[in-house]
Amino acid sequence: MLKTLRGIFISGLFILLGLTSFAQNNNTSSPFSRFGLGDLHPYSYGRFAGMGGASLGSRHQVQINSSNPASYAAIDSLSFIFEFGADGRISEYKSANSKWTTNDFNFRYFSFSFPVTRWAAATVGISPYADKGYEVYVEEDNPNIGRIGKSYFGTGTISKAYFGAGFNLTESLSVGANLYYLFGTLNQNNSIYFIDDPLQYGFNETEQTRLRDFAYLLGAQYDIKLKTDEFLTIGATFEKKAKFTAFHSLTQDKILNSGGGLLTDSIKHIQDEPGKIQLPTSMGIGLSYTKLNKLEVNADYYRSQWSEAKFYGSTIPELTNQTRYSLGAEYIPEATSIRSYFKRVQYRAGIHLDKSYLKINNQQLNETGMSFGVGLPVGRSKSTINLAVELGRRGTVKDNLIRENYTKVSLYLKMFDRWFVQRKFD
């Protein structure tokens, strides 16, 4: 078994490294990532990518569900689980008078889980939290000074590394917590120049934010036994608003094109000025119905109060409260089938509606999507190759805005082995 797992891991690692080296450097190419912290990543990964992301009530013996740390306590007490994965996204952006396409392929997360006692387990992992990766150029006609060119460019990633633990307090009630560390750098560059008269002064602004600090996520799940093999689970998570240490750098220059050369006059320069970024209070509620080895149906409600977020003491007008609704299901025709491999395959589907944390031109940026996925068993083990496809739409072409139609393909590998069994025979 260990040889099989090592083979899967090494093969998967080489595939991911190869594809990542072939991919773009930025983790996103979305023009929406210009605002706030950029594009926020969903709170769930792995098998839930094919289930609309619904996961807050889910608990399983052979899965890692980092969206609700209370679920760790359900993991098999003799097991070691390792998961990692990546996804690719093809997006078509459309405005009132233009259209363009982008594609990205990037690492998404890895985590591993292990038991601590019969009633507790721990998980360690890392995943992206938010990405910037945009390049926007706009031309405007001014009746007094002619055409003006404006260029906006941004890059960077905020990552989340976490350690979590879950505990069974009673046969039905479990609680857990993730202690996480956010870190990373976001860069933004804005330029303005005069197209009809290049001898006029232009303007260039370069801004950088480095973020780092600790925060925590709390979770709870209550299991209701309906029948011997049927359960209804209620899950809840809570994340208190937290202040993160940030370092702000800003350079503003006037630029003059003179005789083929550039003359620069510095207006303002700030280097690593310490400050605080306050991220919002978030909460989620999930409901999960499970028929063991046959069916799982999940529904989530998640809300994050981004209107209260503060960047260096000030709120950002483009940020508003985020609300997400998710619904998903997994079906296994016959989990223990000997004759048919496809009867052991886990078939998944889901939908989601996300009222995002961005409000541009007084329009909240909304996203809708549907997803489909499969969990492919590896031999007779409990290891699984999880594949998912998500089709969705974000934004609108109204009020001079942009609409995105996207297709996202996900590959997540879960490796399971029993590491804590005392063998009687060699």
C-alpha positions in Angstrom: 0.0 0.0 0.0 2.7 2.4 0.9 4.5 1.8 -2.4 1.3 2.6 -4.2 0.8 5.8 -2.3 4.3 6.9 -2.8 3.9 6.3 -6.6 0.7 8.3 -6.7 2.3 11.1 -4.7 5.5 11.3 -6.8 3.6 11.1 -10.1 1.1 13.8 -9.0 3.9 16.0 -7.7 5.7 15.9 -11.0 2.5 16.6 -12.9 1.7 19.6 -10.8 5.3 20.9 -11.0 5.3 20.5 -14.8 1.9 22.2 -15.3 2.8 25.0 -12.9 6.0 25.7 -14.7 4.0 25.9 -17.9 1.4 28.2 -16.4 1.3 32.0 -16.0 3.1 33.6 -13.1 0.1 35.3 -11.7 -2.5 33.2 -9.9 -5.3 35.2 -11.6 -5.9 37.4 -14.6 -9.1 38.9 -13.4 -9.7 42.7 -13.7 -11.9 42.3 -10.6 -8.8 41.6 -8.5 -7.9 45.3 -8.7 -10.1 46.0 -5.7 -9.7 45.1 -2.0 -7.4 42.1 -1.4 -8.1 40.8 -4.9 -9.9 37.6 -5.9 -10.8 35.7 -2.7 -10.6 31.9 -2.8 -13.5 29.7 -1.7 -13.4 28.2 1.8 -13.6 24.6 0.6 -11.5 22.4 -1.7 -11.1 18.7 -2.6 -14.2 16.6 -3.2 -16.4 19.7 -2.4 -15.3 21.4 -5.7 -17.8 19.1 -7.5 -20.5 19.8 -4.9 -20.9 23.6 -5.2 -18.5 24.1 -2.4 -21.1 23.1 0.2 -19.2 21.6 3.1 -19.8 23.2 6.6 -21.9 20.3 7.8 -20.0 17.5 6.2 -18.0 15.0 8.4 -16.3 11.9 7.0 -13.8 9.3 8.2 -11.6 9.6 5.2 -11.7 13.2 4.1 -10.1 16.5 5.3 -12.7 19.3 5.6 -10.8 22.4 6.6 -13.8 24.6 6.1 -15.1 23.4 9.5 -12.4 22.2 11.9 -14.9 20.3 14.0 -15.0 17.7 11.2 -11.5 16.6 12.0 -12.7 14.6 15.0 -14.6 12.3 12.6 -11.4 11.1 10.8 -10.5 7.4 11.3 -8.3 7.2 14.4 -5.9 4.8 12.7 -5.4 6.8 9.5 -3.1 9.3 7.9 -4.6 11.4 5.1 -2.7 13.6 2.7 -4.4 15.9 0.1 -3.1 18.3 -2.6 -4.4 19.8 -5.8 -4.6 22.4 -8.5 -7.1 23.9 -10.8 -7.2 25.7 -14.2 -9.6 28.5 -15.1 -10.5 29.7 -18.6 -12.4 33.0 -18.5 -14.1 35.1 -21.2 -14.5 38.7 -20.2 -17.0 41.0 -22.0 -17.7 44.7 -21.6 -20.1 46.9 -23.6 -17.5 47.2 -26.5 -14.8 44.6 -26.1 -14.1 40.9 -25.3 -11.0 39.0 -24.3 -10.0 35.6 -22.9 -7.6 34.6 -20.2 -6.4 31.3 -18.7 -4.7 30.3 -15.5 -3.5 27.1 -13.9 -2.2 27.1 -10.3 -1.6 25.2 -7.2 -4.5 25.4 -4.8 -3.7 23.7 -1.5 -2.2 20.8 0.3 -3.0 19.4 3.8 -2.5 16.3 5.9 -4.4 15.0 8.9 -3.5 12.5 11.6 -5.2 11.3 14.8 -4.1 12.5 18.2 -6.4 10.3 20.4 -9.6 8.3 19.7 -11.6 11.4 20.2 -9.3 14.1 18.6 -7.4 14.7 15.3 -5.2 17.4 13.9 -4.7 18.9 10.4 -1.9 21.0 8.9 -2.2 22.8 5.5 -1.5 25.8 3.3 -3.7 27.4 0.6 -4.0 30.7 -1.2 -6.3 33.2 0.4 -6.5 36.0 -2.2 -4.8 36.9 -5.5 -4.1 40.0 -7.5 -3.3 39.7 -11.2 -4.8 42.3 -13.5 -3.7 44.5 -16.3 -6.1 47.2 -17.5 -5.7 50.0 -20.0 -8.2 52.8 -20.5 -8.3 55.8 -22.8 -10.4 58.9 -22.1 -11.1 62.0 -24.2 -10.8 65.3 -22.4 -12.1 68.3 -24.4 -9.4 70.6 -22.8 -6.2 68.5 -22.9 -7.0 65.7 -25.4 -6.7 61.9 -25.0 -5.5 60.5 -21.7 -4.2 57.0 -21.2 -4.6 55.2 -17.9 -2.8 52.0 -17.1 -3.5 49.8 -14.1 -1.3 46.7 -13.2 -1.3 44.5 -10.1 0.2 41.2 -8.9 0.6 39.2 -5.7 -0.8 36.6 -3.5 -1.9 36.3 0.2 -1.5 32.8 1.5 -2.9 31.0 4.5 -1.0 28.4 6.5 -3.0 26.7 9.3 -2.9 24.2 12.1 -6.2 22.8 13.3 -7.7 20.4 15.7 -11.1 18.8 16.3 -12.5 17.2 19.4 -15.5 14.9 20.1 -17.0 16.3 23.3 -19.9 13.8 23.3 -21.1 11.1 20.9 -23.0 13.8 19.0 -21.2 17.1 19.5 -17.7 18.0 18.2 -15.9 21.3 18.2 -12.7 22.5 16.6 -10.4 25.4 15.7 -8.0 26.5 13.0 -5.2 28.7 14.0 -3.9 30.3 10.8 -1.2 32.7 9.6 -1.8 35.0 6.7 1.2 36.2 4.8 2.1 37.7 1.4 2.6 40.7 -0.8 0.3 42.7 -3.1 1.6 45.1 -5.7 -0.3 47.8 -7.6 0.9 50.2 -10.3 -1.1 53.1 -11.7 0.0 55.4 -14.6 -1.5 58.4 -16.3 -0.1 60.0 -19.4 -1.2 62.4 -22.2 -1.4 60.6 -25.6 -1.7 63.8 -27.8 1.0 65.7 -26.0 3.8 63.4 -24.7 5.8 66.4 -23.5 3.3 67.0 -20.7 4.0 65.5 -17.3 2.7 62.0 -16.7 2.0 60.4 -13.4 3.1 57.0 -12.0 2.2 55.5 -8.6 3.6 52.2 -7.3 2.0 50.7 -4.1 2.9 47.6 -2.1 1.2 46.0 0.9 2.9 43.2 2.9 0.6 41.4 5.2 1.3 39.0 8.1 -0.3 37.9 11.3 -2.3 35.2 13.1 -6.1 34.7 13.5 -8.4 31.8 14.1 -11.6 30.0 12.9 -13.9 28.2 15.3 -16.3 25.4 14.3 -18.9 23.1 15.7 -20.9 20.1 14.5 -23.9 18.3 16.0 -24.7 14.8 14.7 -28.3 13.5 14.8 -28.7 9.8 14.2 -31.8 9.1 12.1 -31.2 5.4 11.5 -28.3 2.9 11.8 -26.6 4.3 8.7 -28.3 7.7 8.3 -27.3 10.9 9.9 -28.2 14.6 9.9 -25.4 17.0 10.8 -25.7 20.7 11.6 -22.4 22.6 11.3 -21.5 26.2 12.2 -18.3 28.3 11.9 -17.3 31.7 13.3 -14.4 33.9 12.5 -14.0 37.1 14.6 -12.8 40.2 12.9 -9.0 40.4 13.3 -6.3 43.0 12.8 -3.3 42.0 10.8 0.1 43.6 10.8 0.8 45.3 7.4 3.6 47.3 5.9 2.7 49.9 3.3 5.1 51.3 0.6 4.1 54.0 -1.8 6.0 55.9 -4.5 4.4 58.7 -6.6 6.4 60.3 -9.4 5.8 62.9 -12.1 7.4 61.8 -15.4 8.4 63.9 -18.3 9.4 62.6 -21.7 12.3 64.9 -22.8 14.4 64.3 -25.9 13.8 60.6 -25.9 14.7 60.2 -22.2 12.5 60.2 -19.1 12.9 62.8 -16.3 11.4 61.8 -12.9 10.3 64.1 -10.2 9.4 62.3 -6.9 6.2 63.6 -5.3 5.9 61.1 -2.4 7.8 58.2 -1.0 6.9 55.8 1.8 8.9 52.7 2.7 7.4 49.9 4.8 5.3 52.1 7.0 3.7 49.8 9.6 -0.1 49.7 10.0 -3.1 47.5 10.4 -5.5 45.8 8.1 -8.7 44.7 9.8 -10.5 41.8 8.1 -14.2 41.1 8.8 -16.3 38.9 11.0 -17.5 35.8 9.1 -19.9 33.1 10.0 -21.4 30.0 8.3 -24.1 27.5 8.8 -24.3 24.1 7.1 -26.7 21.2 7.0 -25.6 17.7 5.8 -27.7 14.5 5.3 -25.6 11.3 5.0 -26.5 7.7 4.2 -23.3 5.9 4.8 -21.4 4.8 1.6 -24.4 5.8 -0.6 -25.5 9.5 -0.4 -24.5 12.8 1.0 -26.4 16.1 0.5 -25.0 19.4 1.8 -26.4 22.9 2.0 -24.4 26.0 3.2 -25.1 29.6 4.1 -22.0 31.8 4.6 -21.7 35.6 5.3 -18.7 37.9 5.7 -19.0 41.5 6.9 -16.5 43.1 4.5 -18.2 46.5 4.8 -16.5 46.7 8.2 -13.0 45.9 6.9 -10.5 48.6 7.3 -7.2 49.2 5.5 -4.9 51.4 7.5 -7.8 52.8 9.5 -10.1 53.5 6.5 -12.9 51.5 4.9 -12.9 51.0 1.1 -16.1 52.1 -0.7 -15.9 49.2 -3.2 -16.2 46.6 -0.4 -19.6 45.3 0.8 -20.9 42.3 2.7 -20.4 38.9 1.1 -23.1 36.2 1.1 -22.8 32.7 -0.4 -25.4 30.0 -0.8 -24.2 26.5 -1.8 -26.0 23.2 -2.4 -24.4 19.9 -3.4 -24.7 16.1 -3.4 -22.6 13.0 -3.8 -23.9 9.6 -4.8 -22.2 6.2 -4.8 -24.0 3.4 -6.7 -22.4 0.5 -4.8 -19.4 1.4 -2.6 -18.2 -2.2 -2.1 -18.8 -3.5 -5.6 -16.3 -6.2 -6.7 -17.4 -6.6 -10.3 -17.9 -2.9 -11.4 -15.3 -0.2 -10.9 -17.8 2.5 -12.0 -20.3 1.5 -9.3 -17.6 2.5 -6.7 -17.1 5.9 -8.3 -18.4 8.9 -6.4 -20.6 11.1 -8.6 -21.1 14.7 -7.5 -23.0 17.8 -8.5 -23.7 21.2 -7.0 -24.7 24.9 -7.5 -23.8 28.1 -5.8 -24.8 31.8 -5.7 -22.2 34.2 -4.4 -23.0 37.9 -3.7 -19.3 38.9 -3.6 -17.5 41.4 -1.4 -17.1 43.9 -4.3 -19.5 46.7 -5.2 -18.4 48.6 -8.3 -20.4 51.6 -9.7 -23.0 50.8 -6.9 -23.5 47.3 -8.4 -22.7 44.3 -6.2 -20.6 41.8 -8.1 -22.6 38.5 -8.2 -21.5 35.0 -9.2 -23.6 31.9 -10.1 -22.2 28.5 -11.0 -22.9 24.8 -11.3 -20.3 22.1 -10.8 -19.9 18.4 -11.6 -17.3 16.0 -10.3 -16.2 12.4 -9.7 -14.2 10.7 -7.1 -12.1 7.9 -8.7 -11.0 5.2 -6.3 -7.4 4.1 -6.5 -7.4 0.3 -6.6 -9.0 -1.1 -3.5 -7.6 1.6 -1.3 -9.5 4.6 0.2 -7.3 6.9 -1.8 -9.2 9.0 -4.4 -8.5 11.1 -7.5 -11.1 13.9 -7.4 -11.9 15.7 -10.6 -14.4 18.6 -11.0 -15.7 21.0 -13.6 -17.4 24.3 -12.7 -19.3 26.5 -15.1 -20.2 30.0 -14.0 -20.8 33.6 -14.6 -19.7 36.7 -12.6 -20.5 40.4 -13.0 -22.6 42.2 -15.6 -22.1 44.4 -18.7 -24.6 47.0 -17.3 -23.4 50.4 -16.0 -20.1 50.2 -17.9 -19.0 47.0 -16.0 -17.5 43.6 -17.1 -19.0 40.2 -17.2 -17.0 37.0 -16.9 -18.0 33.6 -18.2 -15.7 30.9 -16.8 -14.9 27.2 -16.9 -12.8 25.8 -14.0 -11.3 22.4 -14.0 -10.0 20.9 -10.7 -7.7 18.0 -9.9 -7.3 17.0 -6.3 -5.5 13.9 -5.0 -6.3 12.3 -1.7 -4.0 9.6 -0.3 -5.1 7.5 2.6 -3.1 4.9 4.6 -3.3 3.3 8.0 -0.2 4.4 9.9 -1.1 3.6 13.5 -1.8 -0.1 13.4 0.4 -2.3 15.6 1.1 -5.3 13.4 1.2 -8.8 14.9 2.9 -10.5 12.0 5.6 -9.3 9.5 
